[in-house]
Amino acid sequence: MIIDKRDYYNRGKIEAIDAIESACTGLTGYEGFLTGTCLKYLFRWRWKGTAVADLRKARYYLDRLIAEQEKALGIEHAESMPEHFTQDREALAEDTK
């Protein structure tokens, strides 16, 4: 398998995948997914050419992570998917057919 290393994931001294793996060590399931996905968007936001969209996506996943933590603490927090996630919402609908 060929893995295309994108410049926007390889800035500085550490590759994004290595930093995400380190940050997610010890996290489980959904919590690990949310953390890793948030970090992915934070790594690339400035360099991919989709700055605002990537920052909004990072915020979305961070809000979900916060909601999970609030839920674990007994603090209910519900938020709908933001409008700028239309493509993701449509892809999810296709995947669940």
Buried (B, 14 or more C-beta within 10 A) or exposed (E): EEEEEEEBBEEEEEBBBEBBEEBBEEBEEEBBBBBBBBBBBBBBBEBBEBEEBBBBBBBBBBBBBBBBEEEEEEEEEEEEEBEEBEEEEEEEEEEEE
